[in-house]
Structure formats: C-alpha cells, structure tokens
Amino acid sequence: MKNKQTAYIKFPLLLIGFTLCICGVRWLTHDQPWILDQVANEERLQMSFVDLFLIDGNTTFSEYLTQIYRFLGLYVFGLGFFLLSFSTSKMLDIALVRKRVLTVLGLLLISNLILAYFWIPSSHFIYVIWATIILYSFSLYNHITYSK
C-alpha cells in the first residue's frame, strides 16, 4: 500500500520536473527566447518588440533580453533537475524530505501564479502553472493520506 502511495506522490512530481526541464531548455536554446511569450510581453511593454528595438539606444537590447532569458532558462532547468533528483522513491519515503519538497514546490507554484496574473495575465504559461498545480495537488493529497 505504501509503495503505491509513494508512486502517486512521485509521478506528478516527476512530470512537473520534466516540464520545468523542457521549459528551461526551451529558454536556453531559442534564438529569441522572449518571443516564446510574445503576446504577454508586448502587452506588458505596451509596444511590439519591433518598435522597442527601433528606439535609439536599444540596439543591443535584444542581446540583453537573450542573456536574461538564458539565466531564467538555466534556473528553471536547474529547478526541474533538482525536483527530478529528489523525486525518487527512496527520497520520498523520508517524511521530512517529502514535506520540504512539497512545501517549497507549493510556495513556488502559488507565488509564480500570483506574479503571472499580476505581471503577465495573458501569458499562456499561466495554463502550464495551473496544470502543475493540479499535479502538485495530487501529490499533496497522497502525501497527506500517506502520513495518516
């Protein structure tokens, strides 16, 4: 019974970890990573990227955005890899590790959702966050029932 519950905690966390890794790699490898969320970014800027790059003094702004998004990609990939590393059955059998992983992940997901609705409400990444929250909730529910 406990192995089945551990699996129900583990597999959603693995899916979240893989999703984070894929998003991170996408930002790391895309030629213009800010374009991955172009509509929301341009809405936030209240201008198109074409107009933004045409402004005098903004000739190197695309390189700056690439640098920022590469760092974002690196950290998102690292977080996903870290989650994959701590989502093994042996690690999740340790109650303290399981609680900390779920606590930190829950805080990150909720804070990211709040920030996304506040800063970029038209972003398609909000749907990704909601999907990960659903997966997270499944893991959290199974953690709670595992503990009883």
N, C-alpha and C positions, 0 to 999 in steps of 0.2 A: 504493500500500500504506500509506504513512504517513498519508494523509488518512483512510483507513478506521479506522486505529488511533486517530487523534485523535478521530474520531466516537465510537468505543467508550469513550473516556475522557470525552468531553464530555457525551453524552446522560444517563448516570447522574448526573453532577454537576448537570445542569440539572433532572432530576427531583427530586433532593434539594433544590435551591434552591427550586423551585416548592412542594414540600411544606413547607419551612420558612416560606415566604411565606404560604401558606394557613393554617398553624397560628398564625403571628403575627397575621394579620388576624383570625382567629377570637378570639384572646385580646383583641385591641384593640377588637373590636366587640360582643362578647357582653355582655349586661346583668349577668350574674353569672358571670364567667369561671372562678371556682374550681369551678363546677358541672360544667365540661367534664371534670373528673376527680374527680367527687364521691365515688365509692366508695373510691378510693385515699386521697383527702384525709380522708374521715371515718374510715377505718380508721387512718390515721396519728394523727389527733386523738383517737381512741377515743371519739368522740361525733358526733352529727349536727350539721350546720350550724344547724338549727333550735334545738337545745339550746344551741349555742355562742352564738348571737345573743340568746338569752333571759337569759343571765347578766348580772347588774347590772354596768354599766361597759363592756359590749360593744355598746352601741347604735350606735356608729359603726364597728364592726369591719368590717362589710360594705363600707363606703366605703374603708377601708384596704386590704382584700383586693383590691378593684377597682383601686385605684392600683397595687399591687404587680404584679398580673397585667397591667395596661396596660404597665408598664415591661418585663415579661417579653415580652409580645407585640411591643413595639417592637423589642427586641433580637433576638428570633427572626426577625421580619420583616427587620430590617436585615442579619442574618447571611445569610438566604436571598437577599436582593437583592445583597449583596456576592458571594456564591457565583455567582449568575447573571452578574454583571458580569465575573467572572474565568473564566468557563467558555466563553468564545468560542474559536473555532479558533485565531485569531491569538495569544491569550494562552497557550493550552495547547501551542502549538508551541514556546514558550520553555521549555526544560527546567527552569530554575530556578523559574519561576513554577509550573509543573506540580508540581514536587516540594514546594514550600512549601504550595500549596493542598491537596494530598493529605495532607501531614504534619499540618497544622493541623486539617483536617477529621477525619482519623483520630483524633487526640488528643481532639477534642471529642466524637466519637461514642462512643468507648470510655469516656471519663470520664462522659459522660451515662448510658451504660448501667449502669456500676458504681453511680453515685449513685441511679439509678432503682431498681435491685434492692435497694439498701441502705435508701433512704428510703420509696419507694412501690412495693413489689414487686407489688401488684395493679393497677397502672396499665395502662390499655390503650395508653398512649404507649410502653411497652416494645416492643410489636409494631411501632410506627412506627420506633423506633430500630433494631430488628433488620432491618426492610426497608431502611432507609437504609444499614445496614452491608453488606448484601448488594449493594446498588447500588454502594456505595463500593468493595467488594472487586473488583467487575467493572472499575471504573475503575483501581484499583491494579494489577490483573493486566495490563491493557492498557498501563498506564504502564511496567511492568517489561519487557514484551515490546517495547514501543516503543523503549526505551532500548538494547536489545541490537542 
